[in-house]
Amino acid sequence: MSVVLPQGFGYVGAAILSTAFVLLGQSQVVSFKRKKSGIQYPQMYATAEQEKDSKDALIFNCAQRAHQNTLENIPIVYVTTIISGLHYPVFAASACAFWSLSRVFYTRGYITGDPKKRVSAVYGLATVGLLGNLFASAYVAGGWVLQNLSL
């Protein structure tokens, strides 16, 4: 069995790689904010009392939550980008890369200490792209299933 990747699939690889840089950056932000807040390992988040007593603890929680949210979404991004990229590599790569960029804005907004600032127009557009990848990958996978059905 051989696997033939479509022309342009390298863009998909590059876009997926961009998510590693986002995750690494978020991890560094969390580390810096943890140190600044004095929240010790293995405590995952500052308590409500620590947040009330320290703006740094609140900002640490915001940084931690932004990173956690990215980790929650990354499997969806990977699966949908790879599957849709097998038929629509430029679209899939563009949507993934834009999603990565949106996570930078998401994180920067979140770590202001005002969680409402995490959502922007960039975030909304990236969500549309992610949904596009979801529907495109469903279409591609559906085609694979139908192709193998003996009707």
Backbone bond lengths (Angstrom), bond angles and torsions (degrees), N, CA, C in turn:
res aa  C-N    CA-C-N  psi(-1)  N-CA   C-N-CA  omega(-1)  CA-C   N-CA-C  phi
1 M - - - 1.449 - - 1.523 108.61 -
2 S 1.282 115.61 132.08 1.458 119.31 176.07 1.523 108.97 -119.57
3 V 1.290 114.51 150.46 1.459 120.96 178.82 1.519 107.56 -111.70
4 V 1.306 115.81 124.77 1.457 121.16 178.20 1.523 107.60 -111.08
5 L 1.301 115.17 118.26 1.461 119.83 179.33 1.519 109.17 -89.42
6 P 1.315 116.13 142.71 1.463 118.60 -178.82 1.523 111.67 -69.58
7 Q 1.325 114.65 155.25 1.457 119.39 174.50 1.528 107.69 -58.61
8 G 1.308 116.15 134.64 1.463 120.71 -179.31 1.514 113.58 95.78
9 F 1.348 117.29 -3.65 1.463 118.74 -178.37 1.528 111.65 -67.60
10 G 1.314 116.99 -20.32 1.468 120.07 175.25 1.517 111.88 -58.66
11 Y 1.325 116.43 -31.38 1.467 120.22 176.31 1.528 110.61 -62.83
12 V 1.322 115.38 -37.36 1.467 120.22 178.74 1.527 109.43 -62.74
13 G 1.329 116.36 -45.54 1.464 120.07 177.99 1.516 112.05 -59.84
14 A 1.318 116.26 -43.44 1.472 120.37 179.44 1.524 111.24 -64.80
15 A 1.325 116.89 -40.56 1.466 120.30 179.96 1.524 110.91 -65.80
16 I 1.330 116.35 -42.40 1.465 119.63 178.03 1.524 109.85 -64.40
17 L 1.319 117.07 -39.44 1.463 120.43 177.00 1.529 111.20 -60.06
18 S 1.321 117.39 -33.91 1.472 119.89 179.66 1.525 111.67 -59.12
19 T 1.333 116.64 -29.60 1.471 119.25 179.59 1.529 111.13 -67.61
20 A 1.332 116.91 -29.88 1.467 119.83 177.78 1.526 110.52 -65.16
21 F 1.326 116.44 -38.80 1.464 120.02 177.51 1.529 111.07 -66.62
22 V 1.327 116.17 -38.36 1.469 120.03 177.13 1.524 109.94 -62.80
23 L 1.329 116.75 -48.37 1.464 120.47 -179.11 1.526 111.56 -62.68
24 L 1.318 116.74 -41.16 1.463 120.37 177.65 1.523 110.43 -62.90
25 G 1.319 116.75 -44.31 1.464 120.53 177.97 1.517 111.84 -61.50
26 Q 1.325 116.97 -44.73 1.464 120.09 178.63 1.525 111.02 -62.94
27 S 1.308 116.25 -40.09 1.463 120.51 178.60 1.527 111.00 -60.54
28 Q 1.324 116.15 -41.48 1.462 120.45 178.49 1.528 111.30 -65.89
29 V 1.326 116.47 -39.93 1.470 120.45 177.83 1.524 109.76 -62.57
30 V 1.324 117.21 -45.62 1.468 120.96 179.37 1.524 109.89 -59.83
31 S 1.316 116.71 -44.68 1.469 121.28 179.91 1.528 111.40 -59.40
32 F 1.319 115.71 -46.79 1.464 120.95 179.37 1.525 110.83 -62.76
33 K 1.323 116.66 -45.06 1.470 120.68 -178.37 1.527 111.17 -69.27
34 R 1.329 118.00 -33.45 1.469 121.40 176.20 1.525 109.62 -62.51
35 K 1.329 115.29 -48.40 1.462 120.01 -178.78 1.526 110.62 -61.43
36 K 1.330 116.37 -45.14 1.462 121.04 -178.74 1.531 111.71 -63.56
37 S 1.339 116.41 -34.76 1.468 120.40 -177.62 1.527 112.98 -82.99
38 G 1.329 116.88 -19.45 1.460 120.25 -178.34 1.523 113.68 80.74
39 I 1.318 117.68 10.37 1.468 121.17 177.70 1.528 107.52 -75.57
40 Q 1.324 115.47 121.58 1.459 120.89 -174.20 1.532 111.72 -89.92
41 Y 1.337 115.09 151.06 1.464 120.76 171.17 1.517 107.87 -67.41
42 P 1.294 122.17 147.38 1.459 127.79 5.30 1.538 113.34 -94.48
43 Q 1.320 116.92 17.13 1.465 119.96 -178.91 1.526 109.32 -61.58
44 M 1.331 115.93 120.27 1.469 121.12 -174.78 1.522 111.97 -73.67
45 Y 1.322 117.07 -41.63 1.468 122.70 -178.45 1.524 109.14 -134.37
46 A 1.319 115.98 157.13 1.464 121.10 171.08 1.525 107.89 -70.92
47 T 1.314 116.68 146.90 1.464 120.73 177.20 1.528 109.37 -74.03
48 A 1.322 115.71 166.76 1.471 120.45 177.95 1.527 109.88 -59.94
49 E 1.322 116.55 -37.73 1.469 120.30 179.05 1.531 110.82 -66.25
50 Q 1.323 117.06 -42.81 1.463 120.44 177.57 1.526 110.84 -63.39
51 E 1.322 116.37 -38.68 1.470 120.52 177.23 1.520 111.29 -62.17
52 K 1.336 115.50 -41.73 1.462 120.52 -178.22 1.526 110.95 -65.88
53 D 1.327 115.80 -35.41 1.465 120.85 -177.36 1.529 113.59 -83.21
54 S 1.329 117.10 -18.78 1.465 119.42 -172.37 1.526 111.70 -146.10
55 K 1.312 115.57 121.88 1.472 120.72 174.85 1.532 109.86 -62.69
56 D 1.337 116.74 -33.44 1.465 120.31 178.29 1.529 111.34 -62.85
57 A 1.329 117.23 -35.70 1.467 120.83 177.75 1.530 110.24 -66.84
58 L 1.326 116.42 -40.90 1.468 120.73 176.89 1.527 110.25 -62.00
59 I 1.312 116.96 -45.49 1.466 120.88 -179.10 1.531 110.54 -66.18
60 F 1.327 117.04 -36.75 1.465 119.92 174.30 1.527 109.98 -59.27
61 N 1.330 117.03 -46.51 1.465 120.07 178.67 1.524 111.63 -59.98
62 C 1.316 116.15 -40.27 1.467 120.00 179.11 1.530 110.85 -64.60
63 A 1.318 117.26 -42.67 1.468 121.12 178.33 1.526 110.36 -64.54
64 Q 1.320 115.66 -43.80 1.463 120.73 179.84 1.532 110.26 -62.54
65 R 1.319 116.24 -41.70 1.466 120.60 -178.85 1.532 111.10 -67.93
66 A 1.327 117.94 -39.43 1.468 120.80 177.64 1.529 110.18 -60.96
67 H 1.323 115.73 -43.77 1.462 120.37 179.12 1.527 110.37 -65.26
68 Q 1.321 116.35 -45.29 1.463 120.77 -179.89 1.530 110.84 -61.31
69 N 1.319 117.00 -41.14 1.460 120.31 179.60 1.527 111.01 -63.19
70 T 1.315 116.74 -38.36 1.464 120.05 177.07 1.523 109.87 -64.46
71 L 1.333 116.82 -42.91 1.464 120.35 178.39 1.528 111.77 -63.16
72 E 1.329 116.73 -33.78 1.467 120.67 177.95 1.526 111.31 -67.23
73 N 1.315 116.80 -33.99 1.465 121.44 -175.31 1.523 114.31 -91.42
74 I 1.321 117.46 -20.78 1.464 120.24 -171.12 1.533 113.73 -61.26
75 P 1.340 120.65 -36.23 1.473 117.67 177.18 1.532 112.50 -61.33
76 I 1.326 116.88 -37.55 1.467 120.99 178.17 1.526 109.63 -65.14
77 V 1.320 115.98 -42.76 1.465 120.64 179.54 1.527 110.13 -61.76
78 Y 1.332 117.15 -46.58 1.461 120.22 -178.55 1.527 111.90 -62.30
79 V 1.327 116.35 -51.54 1.464 120.34 -176.21 1.524 111.33 -61.85
80 T 1.319 116.62 -48.40 1.467 119.20 -176.34 1.528 111.76 -69.82
81 T 1.318 117.10 -34.85 1.469 119.68 179.33 1.526 111.02 -68.36
82 I 1.313 116.85 -43.44 1.470 119.66 -179.22 1.525 111.05 -66.50
83 I 1.332 116.62 -48.35 1.470 118.98 -176.89 1.526 111.24 -66.03
84 S 1.323 117.14 -49.00 1.471 117.87 -179.79 1.527 110.67 -67.22
85 G 1.333 116.70 -30.33 1.460 120.95 179.64 1.512 114.21 -66.51
86 L 1.321 116.98 -20.40 1.464 119.73 177.74 1.527 112.16 -69.46
87 H 1.326 116.94 -21.38 1.471 120.67 176.87 1.529 112.70 -116.38
88 Y 1.313 115.71 -30.13 1.470 120.87 -175.95 1.533 109.45 -131.52
89 P 1.339 117.26 66.53 1.465 119.54 -171.30 1.526 115.08 -62.20
90 V 1.302 118.18 -38.48 1.469 119.36 -177.73 1.525 110.09 -69.61
91 F 1.324 116.90 -44.45 1.462 120.10 177.40 1.529 110.52 -61.07
92 A 1.333 116.24 -49.35 1.464 120.65 -177.25 1.526 111.18 -60.24
93 A 1.316 116.37 -45.25 1.465 120.61 -179.83 1.520 111.20 -65.01
94 S 1.312 116.81 -41.33 1.469 120.47 179.64 1.522 111.02 -63.00
95 A 1.327 116.31 -45.33 1.465 120.31 -179.93 1.528 110.69 -63.14
96 C 1.321 117.17 -42.46 1.464 121.19 179.88 1.527 111.16 -66.57
97 A 1.314 117.02 -45.28 1.469 120.52 -179.94 1.524 110.95 -63.36
98 F 1.317 116.62 -40.45 1.460 120.19 178.61 1.524 110.22 -66.74
99 W 1.340 116.98 -37.11 1.462 121.03 176.09 1.532 109.30 -61.26
100 S 1.330 116.97 -44.59 1.472 120.57 178.36 1.523 110.98 -58.66
101 L 1.312 115.97 -47.20 1.460 120.06 178.42 1.531 110.92 -60.58
102 S 1.312 116.47 -40.29 1.472 119.72 -179.59 1.521 111.78 -63.34
103 R 1.340 117.03 -30.35 1.469 120.24 179.87 1.527 111.00 -68.44
104 V 1.319 116.67 -28.75 1.467 120.11 175.40 1.525 108.92 -65.38
105 F 1.334 116.63 -48.16 1.467 120.56 177.93 1.525 110.94 -63.39
106 Y 1.323 116.59 -40.70 1.464 122.62 178.59 1.530 110.20 -57.65
107 T 1.325 115.63 -49.00 1.462 120.90 -178.53 1.522 111.32 -66.25
108 R 1.319 116.95 -45.68 1.474 120.33 179.99 1.528 111.08 -60.80
109 G 1.323 116.69 -38.90 1.458 119.81 177.51 1.515 112.02 -68.65
110 Y 1.316 115.98 -41.84 1.466 121.23 -177.58 1.526 111.39 -64.12
111 I 1.332 116.95 -42.23 1.469 119.00 -174.13 1.527 113.54 -77.59
112 T 1.321 116.57 9.15 1.467 119.01 170.40 1.522 109.73 -73.21
113 G 1.335 115.91 -16.21 1.458 120.62 -176.04 1.520 111.81 97.03
114 D 1.320 116.65 -6.24 1.464 121.91 176.46 1.529 107.57 -112.45
115 P 1.343 117.35 98.59 1.462 120.49 -176.03 1.529 114.54 -55.24
116 K 1.319 117.83 -23.86 1.470 120.13 179.18 1.531 111.35 -65.65
117 K 1.318 117.23 -23.35 1.470 120.80 -177.95 1.532 112.76 -79.50
118 R 1.330 116.94 0.23 1.463 119.44 179.73 1.520 112.17 -74.51
119 V 1.326 117.05 -23.13 1.461 121.62 -175.98 1.526 109.53 -102.76
120 S 1.334 115.31 129.14 1.468 121.28 179.74 1.524 108.42 -139.37
121 A 1.312 115.90 -179.53 1.469 120.35 176.71 1.528 110.29 -61.36
122 V 1.330 116.85 -36.93 1.470 120.74 178.93 1.526 109.65 -61.33
123 Y 1.326 116.39 -42.94 1.467 121.53 178.90 1.528 110.21 -61.73
124 G 1.324 116.48 -43.79 1.461 120.58 179.74 1.517 112.52 -62.41
125 L 1.327 116.51 -43.99 1.467 120.33 179.02 1.528 111.42 -65.84
126 A 1.321 116.64 -37.61 1.463 120.20 178.72 1.522 110.60 -66.45
127 T 1.323 116.55 -34.99 1.460 120.48 176.90 1.526 110.07 -64.43
128 V 1.316 117.03 -39.64 1.469 120.93 176.23 1.532 109.54 -61.42
129 G 1.334 117.30 -42.72 1.465 121.13 177.29 1.515 112.18 -62.59
130 L 1.323 116.17 -41.54 1.463 120.45 178.59 1.527 110.04 -63.30
131 L 1.320 116.46 -42.48 1.468 119.72 176.39 1.527 110.69 -64.08
132 G 1.331 116.54 -37.15 1.463 120.24 175.44 1.516 111.41 -59.36
133 N 1.330 116.41 -44.26 1.462 120.09 177.21 1.525 110.89 -64.31
134 L 1.323 116.78 -37.63 1.463 120.49 178.79 1.531 110.35 -61.79
135 F 1.327 116.59 -49.38 1.465 119.78 -178.94 1.529 111.66 -68.45
136 A 1.324 117.19 -38.60 1.468 120.10 177.76 1.526 110.54 -63.93
137 S 1.330 117.26 -41.77 1.466 119.62 180.00 1.529 110.72 -68.91
138 A 1.325 117.85 -34.60 1.468 120.54 175.76 1.530 109.87 -64.54
139 Y 1.316 116.48 -40.09 1.468 121.34 178.14 1.533 110.40 -63.74
140 V 1.325 116.41 -45.40 1.468 121.12 -179.97 1.526 110.34 -63.77
141 A 1.328 116.80 -49.55 1.466 120.62 -178.79 1.530 110.78 -64.58
142 G 1.326 116.31 -38.71 1.464 119.73 176.29 1.520 111.39 -60.40
143 G 1.326 116.43 -39.65 1.466 120.96 176.48 1.516 111.78 -61.99
144 W 1.328 116.61 -39.64 1.468 120.00 177.90 1.525 110.70 -62.26
145 V 1.318 115.61 -44.11 1.465 120.14 -179.04 1.529 109.88 -64.26
146 L 1.322 116.78 -49.33 1.470 120.52 -178.34 1.525 111.92 -62.31
147 Q 1.325 116.24 -35.58 1.465 121.18 -179.93 1.530 111.04 -62.85
148 N 1.313 116.76 -29.58 1.463 120.58 -176.16 1.522 113.75 -99.10
149 L 1.317 117.60 -0.23 1.463 120.46 177.02 1.522 109.58 -80.55
150 S 1.288 115.36 136.94 1.471 119.98 175.93 1.517 107.68 -100.55
151 L 1.310 115.70 94.94 1.469 119.99 -179.14 1.498 111.30 -100.39
